[in-house]
């Protein structure tokens, strides 16, 4: 079984999310106990809604706990010569614009923050390359050419 790889930052975020979800779960359980006074027609609709919300939260908690069961925290500084998980990579795209991405696990990926999964098409194409390497990636807009400018 492949280990779930996380950067220290990603691990810290998951720990905080788990703590937050556990607090929400406790709050919902307390709220259910307060409102769970069934009327003549059966269970209160608010209690039913809260139970459904609790089920969603408990599923998220179980998912995070499953990640922790088989976890590897990426320690040390990523190589500055070869792209790997944890690397920050500056690239030139199709000879025009420059962008910087951080290669992370699929658990940490957040394209809005330029954190791309090592398993995404761009991540797969980047991992293992060096500065000045060029490669192509099929994108919805067509084939894009990338050149690695720096690795931090």
N, C-alpha and C positions, 0 to 999 in steps of 0.2 A: 504494500500500500504506500502510495506517495505521501510524503509529509506535506502538511499545510504550511507553506512558507509565509512568514510575515516579517516586515521590518519592525524594529522596536516601536516606532511611531504607530504602525498599524496595530500592533499588539496592545499598546496603551489605549488606543481608541476602542478596541473591542472590549477590553476590561471595563472601560468607562461606560460603554453601551450596555454591557451585561449588568453592571451595577444599577444603571438607570432603569433597565427593563425589570429587574427584580423589585426595585422600589415601586414602579408602576403596578406590578403584579400585586404587591402587598396592599397598595392603595385600593385597587379594584376589589380585592377579596374583602377588605373592610367595608367598602361601599356596598358590595353584594349582601353582606351580613346585615347592613343597616336597612336595605330596601326589600329584602327577601321576605316579605309578609304577603303571601298569596291571598288574593281576594277570591270571591266566589267563582270567578271564571278561570281560575288557575294561577299560574305564576305571573308575577308582575312583569310587564313588558320591559321596564328599565332593568330589572334583574336579568332578563334574557339577553338584552343588549350588552350588559356588562359581562356576562358569561362568554358571549361571543368574542368580545374584545380581549378578555382574559385568555381565551384559547389562542388567539393570534399572537399575543405576547409570549405565552408559554412555548409556542412553536419557535419563535425567534430565539428565546432563551436556549431551547434544546439545540438549535442549529449552531449557536455560538459555542455551547459546551462541547458539541461534537468536534468543532474546529480545535478546541483546546486539547482534546484527547490525543490528537496526532499532529502536534505542532512543532515547528522548528523556527526559532527566531533567528533571523539573519543577523549575525553579529560581525563586528569589525567593519572596516571601511571597504566598500566595493572596489574592485579593481578599477584603476583609471586607464587601463590599457585595453580592456575587453568589456563589452556591454554584458551585464548580468543583472539579476534581480537586485534592486537597490540602487542601481546606477542612475545618475541624472545625465541625460544625453542631449546635446544640442545638435540639431540637424538642419540642413538646408533642404527645402522641399522643391523638387522640380526646377532647381536653379533660381528660384525666386525668394520665397519667404524663409525665415529662420524660426524655428520653434524649439523649445526645450521640453523634454518629457522625463518623467521618472518611471523606470520600469519597476513594477510591483507585482505581487501575486494577484490572482483574480479576486481574492477576498478584499483587497485594498483599492482596487481599480476605481478611479473617479475621473473620467475624461474632462469634466469641468475644471478640475484642478491639475490637468495635464499628467495625471497618474494613470499610466496605461498598463494593462495586464500583460505579463510575459507570455500569456497564451492567446492574446489578440493577434490578428494578422500582422499588425505593425510590430508588436512586441516579439513575436516569433521571428520576424524578419531581422530585427535589430540584434537580438541576443547572439553573442559570440563574435560580433563584428568589432573592428578597431577603428580608431580615428582615421579619416580619409577614405574609409571603405564606402562604396556605393552599392545600393540595392534598390529593387523595385517592389512595390506593393500594389496589388489590385485593390482599388477603392471604388465606391459607387460612382465617382466622377471619372473613372478610368484608371489607367496605370500611372502611378506617381513614382518619381525617382527621388531617392533620398541620398544625402551624403552626410556622413557623421563628421561634425566639426570639432566636438570635444566630448569627453567623458569625465564626469566628476564623481 
